[in-house]
Amino acid sequence: NTQLNHQTRLVSGVLAQECTAVLQQFFQQKRDAQALERKGAHPLRDDALRTPDACFAGLPDYPWRPNYVSDLPALQGLRMHYLDVGAQDASLTYLCLHGNPAWSYLYRKMIPVFAQAGCRVVAPDLIGFGKSDKPKRESAHSFTWHREVLLQLVERLDLQRIVLVVQDWGGLLGLTLPMAAPQRFAGLLVMNTALATGDMPLSPGFLAWREMCAKSPDFDIARLMVRGNPQLSPQECAAYGAPFPDKGHRAATRAFPPMVPDYPEADGAALSQQARHFWQNEWQGRTLMAVGMQDPVLGWDSMQVLRRNIRNCPEPLQLPDAGHFVQEQGESIAQAAVAVFKNL
């Protein structure tokens, strides 16, 4: 049962080299045609960049098939990537939202635990991050727009019985979603994040982070990740930097730190205040809070403030050695979540 494919080699014989060259050319053309077909379904806008697929080759512990959408009204043709793992009719859907400068790779240790529990897992890459398209201009990004994209994605996929999983910007944006469709949300897993309502001072740790980003807007992402997570392998650190092969792809990482609402009239502040009221008074679901205790940006003090704003939020799960990117110790958190949210 001999099969010709891109690894076929002609070892010897007349015209062996020529035949090998023809075969290689044929399969290269086939790969190019497939790439064009994928691109044709989601043509790249002139004002955006798309990280080449080659940048994501061989990522450790990230085996999932990509999914793309570009026809949500808010996207206006930009291509958004998301993972969709598990059965679509599962009893629970974990919606996992990342922050800056991360992407869905951050959830690679949690997704298998949720999936093995029989749940569906959806993990999008925000526009500007991961495998999603990257607008060239920082001004393309706004709080309200990113929120609208996420709301439309939830509607398009018709996600039901959602456990919202958030950290960092995933929480700043994600915590404003359930009030728009409370019937869709059944649970909340919240890690090292905040509600940026514009009427409370930002934490000293966050202000220091924002100042660092202003001084070094193209900071080394791999170095940032390993500093807070020394157990990461070089390959894992490189995976966090994979979406950003050059400065041109980094508009979102530059735009997000100053985008945090820090005064009442800022974009997103009023939405966040409405969300705070929702979580304080109207939230009916179950909550699990997990806190990376070594986080200098959104650590224990910030999470205690948030806890007071979430109705019936129990005592947080403390991870003494975890930093800001708590999901790097995500397997134990995911196991705790499965126990908390079963029978929802």
C-alpha positions in Angstrom: 0.0 0.0 0.0 2.6 2.5 -1.2 1.7 6.2 -0.8 3.2 9.2 -2.3 3.6 12.2 0.0 5.9 15.1 0.7 8.4 12.7 2.4 8.7 10.5 -0.6 12.3 10.0 -1.8 13.7 8.4 -4.9 17.0 6.9 -3.8 18.6 5.7 -7.0 17.9 5.0 -10.7 17.7 7.0 -13.9 16.5 10.6 -13.4 16.2 10.0 -9.6 17.2 13.6 -8.9 14.9 15.1 -11.5 12.0 13.0 -10.3 12.6 13.9 -6.7 12.7 17.6 -7.7 9.4 17.2 -9.5 7.8 15.5 -6.5 9.0 18.2 -4.2 7.8 20.9 -6.4 4.4 19.2 -6.7 3.9 18.9 -3.0 5.2 22.5 -2.4 2.6 23.8 -4.9 -0.1 21.8 -3.1 0.9 23.3 0.2 1.0 26.8 -1.3 -2.5 26.2 -2.8 -3.9 25.1 0.5 -2.4 28.2 2.2 -3.9 30.4 -0.4 -7.3 28.7 0.0 -7.2 29.3 3.8 -6.2 32.9 3.2 -8.9 33.4 0.6 -11.5 32.4 3.1 -10.2 35.2 5.4 -8.3 37.7 3.2 -5.9 39.9 5.1 -6.8 43.6 5.5 -4.3 46.1 4.2 -4.0 47.7 7.7 -3.3 44.5 9.5 -0.6 41.8 9.8 -0.9 38.1 10.1 1.8 36.1 11.9 3.1 33.4 9.5 2.0 29.8 10.4 5.7 28.8 10.5 6.1 30.8 13.7 3.7 28.4 15.4 5.4 25.2 14.2 6.2 22.7 16.9 4.7 24.5 19.9 5.1 22.3 23.0 1.8 21.0 24.5 -0.5 22.9 22.0 -1.9 20.2 19.7 -5.3 21.7 19.0 -6.7 22.5 15.6 -7.1 26.2 14.9 -10.5 27.8 14.2 -11.0 31.1 12.5 -13.8 33.7 12.2 -13.7 36.9 10.2 -17.4 37.7 9.5 -18.5 39.0 12.9 -19.7 42.6 12.3 -17.3 44.0 14.9 -14.3 42.3 13.2 -14.8 44.1 9.9 -12.9 41.4 8.1 -10.1 40.9 10.7 -9.5 37.2 11.2 -9.9 36.0 14.8 -8.5 32.7 16.0 -10.0 30.5 18.7 -9.7 27.0 20.1 -12.9 24.9 20.3 -12.2 21.6 22.1 -14.7 19.0 23.2 -18.3 18.3 22.2 -20.5 21.2 21.2 -23.4 19.8 23.2 -21.4 19.4 26.4 -23.2 20.3 29.6 -20.7 23.1 30.4 -18.5 25.3 28.3 -15.3 26.9 29.7 -14.7 30.2 28.0 -11.0 31.0 28.6 -9.9 34.6 28.1 -6.2 35.6 28.1 -4.5 39.0 28.8 -1.5 41.0 27.6 0.9 39.9 26.2 -0.4 36.3 26.3 -2.6 34.2 24.0 -4.6 31.0 24.2 -1.3 29.1 24.7 -1.6 30.3 28.3 -4.4 27.8 28.9 -2.6 24.7 27.5 -2.4 23.1 31.0 -6.0 23.7 31.9 -7.8 22.8 28.6 -7.0 19.0 28.9 -8.5 18.9 32.4 -11.7 20.6 31.3 -12.0 18.4 28.2 -11.3 15.2 30.1 -14.2 16.2 32.4 -16.5 16.1 29.4 -16.7 19.8 28.9 -16.4 22.1 25.9 -13.5 24.6 26.0 -13.4 27.8 23.9 -10.3 29.9 24.1 -10.0 32.9 21.7 -7.0 35.0 20.9 -7.9 38.6 21.2 -7.3 40.6 18.0 -3.7 41.7 18.1 -2.5 38.5 19.9 -1.8 34.9 19.2 -2.9 33.6 15.8 -5.5 36.4 15.4 -4.8 39.3 12.9 -2.8 42.2 14.2 -3.9 45.8 13.2 -0.8 47.9 12.4 -2.0 50.9 14.4 -2.3 51.0 18.2 -5.3 53.3 17.8 -7.3 50.4 16.3 -7.6 49.0 19.8 -10.2 50.1 22.4 -11.9 48.5 25.4 -15.4 48.8 24.0 -14.4 47.3 20.6 -12.6 44.2 22.1 -15.6 43.6 24.4 -18.0 43.8 21.4 -15.9 41.3 19.5 -16.1 38.8 22.5 -19.9 39.3 22.9 -20.4 38.6 19.2 -18.2 35.5 19.3 -20.2 34.1 22.2 -23.4 34.8 20.2 -22.0 33.3 17.0 -20.9 30.1 18.8 -24.2 30.1 20.8 -22.3 29.3 24.0 -24.6 28.1 26.8 -23.9 27.2 30.5 -20.6 29.1 30.3 -18.0 29.0 33.1 -16.1 32.2 32.4 -12.4 31.8 33.0 -10.4 35.1 33.2 -7.1 36.6 34.2 -5.4 39.9 33.5 -7.1 41.7 30.5 -9.2 38.6 30.1 -10.9 39.7 33.3 -11.0 43.5 32.6 -12.9 42.7 29.4 -14.5 39.3 30.4 -16.1 40.5 33.7 -18.2 42.9 31.7 -19.7 40.2 29.5 -22.2 38.3 31.7 -24.4 41.3 32.4 -25.1 41.5 28.7 -26.4 37.9 28.6 -26.7 36.6 32.1 -28.7 33.5 31.0 -25.7 32.2 29.2 -23.3 32.2 32.2 -23.4 29.6 35.0 -19.9 30.0 36.7 -16.9 32.2 37.1 -13.2 31.1 37.6 -11.4 34.3 38.3 -7.6 34.7 38.6 -5.3 37.7 39.2 -7.4 40.4 37.5 -9.5 43.5 38.3 -12.5 45.5 37.4 -11.1 48.8 36.0 -14.0 51.1 37.0 -12.0 54.4 36.8 -13.2 55.5 40.2 -10.6 53.6 42.2 -6.8 54.1 42.2 -4.9 51.6 40.1 -2.5 49.4 42.2 1.1 50.5 42.6 2.2 47.2 40.9 0.1 48.0 37.8 1.3 51.6 37.6 4.9 50.2 37.7 4.1 47.8 34.9 2.5 50.5 32.8 5.6 52.7 33.3 7.9 49.8 32.3 5.8 49.3 29.1 6.0 53.0 28.3 9.8 53.1 28.7 10.3 49.7 26.9 7.3 49.3 24.6 8.8 46.3 22.8 10.0 44.5 25.9 11.2 40.9 25.5 8.1 38.7 26.1 10.0 35.4 26.6 12.2 37.1 29.2 9.1 38.5 31.0 7.5 35.1 31.1 10.5 33.3 32.5 11.1 35.9 35.1 7.8 35.2 36.7 7.8 31.4 35.8 11.4 30.1 36.1 10.2 26.6 35.5 9.3 27.4 31.9 11.5 25.7 29.2 13.1 27.8 26.5 10.6 26.3 24.0 7.7 27.4 26.2 9.1 30.9 26.5 9.6 31.0 22.8 6.0 30.0 22.3 4.8 33.1 24.1 6.9 35.2 21.8 5.8 33.3 18.7 2.9 35.6 17.7 5.2 38.6 17.5 8.1 38.1 15.1 8.9 41.8 14.9 7.8 45.2 16.3 5.2 45.6 13.6 3.2 42.8 15.1 3.3 44.4 18.6 0.7 47.2 18.3 -1.6 45.5 20.8 1.0 44.9 23.4 1.8 48.6 23.2 -1.8 49.7 23.2 -3.2 47.7 26.1 -1.3 49.1 29.2 -2.5 52.7 28.6 -6.0 51.4 27.6 -6.9 50.4 31.2 -9.6 52.8 32.4 -8.1 55.0 35.1 -10.7 57.8 35.3 -14.5 57.8 35.3 -14.9 59.0 31.7 -12.3 56.6 30.2 -13.5 54.1 27.6 -14.7 51.0 29.5 -15.0 52.7 32.9 -18.8 53.0 32.8 -19.2 49.4 31.5 -16.9 48.2 34.4 -19.0 50.1 36.9 -22.1 48.5 35.6 -20.4 45.2 35.7 -19.4 45.8 39.4 -23.1 46.4 40.2 -24.0 43.2 38.4 -21.4 41.1 40.3 -22.4 42.6 43.6 -26.2 42.3 43.2 -27.3 40.2 40.4 -24.8 37.3 39.9 -26.5 34.0 40.4 -23.8 31.6 39.5 -21.0 29.7 41.3 -17.6 31.3 41.7 -14.0 30.0 42.2 -11.3 32.6 42.8 -7.6 31.5 42.5 -4.8 33.9 43.4 -1.1 33.7 42.4 0.5 35.1 45.5 3.7 36.2 43.9 2.0 38.6 41.5 3.4 42.2 41.9 0.7 43.6 39.5 -2.7 42.1 40.4 -1.9 40.0 43.5 -3.6 39.3 46.9 -4.6 42.9 47.7 -6.2 43.5 44.3 -8.0 40.2 44.4 -9.4 40.9 47.9 -10.9 44.1 46.5 -12.4 42.1 43.6 -13.7 39.4 46.0 -15.7 42.0 47.9 -17.4 42.9 44.6 -18.5 39.4 43.7 -21.7 38.1 45.3 -21.1 34.9 47.3 -17.5 34.6 46.4 -15.9 32.0 48.7 -12.5 32.0 50.2 -9.9 32.1 47.4 -7.6 29.3 46.4 -4.1 30.5 47.1 -1.1 29.5 45.0 1.9 30.5 47.1 4.5 30.1 44.3 2.4 31.3 41.3 3.0 34.8 39.8 0.8 36.9 37.5 0.4 34.2 34.9 -1.4 31.8 37.3 -2.3 29.5 34.4 1.2 28.2 34.4 0.1 26.3 37.5 -3.2 25.7 35.9 -3.6 22.0 36.2 -4.4 22.1 39.9 -6.7 25.1 39.4 -8.6 23.4 36.6 -9.0 20.2 38.8 -10.5 22.4 41.6 -12.8 24.1 39.1 -14.1 20.8 37.7 -15.0 19.8 41.3 -16.6 23.2 42.1 -18.6 23.4 38.8 -19.8 19.8 38.5 -23.6 19.4 38.8 -24.1 23.0 37.8 
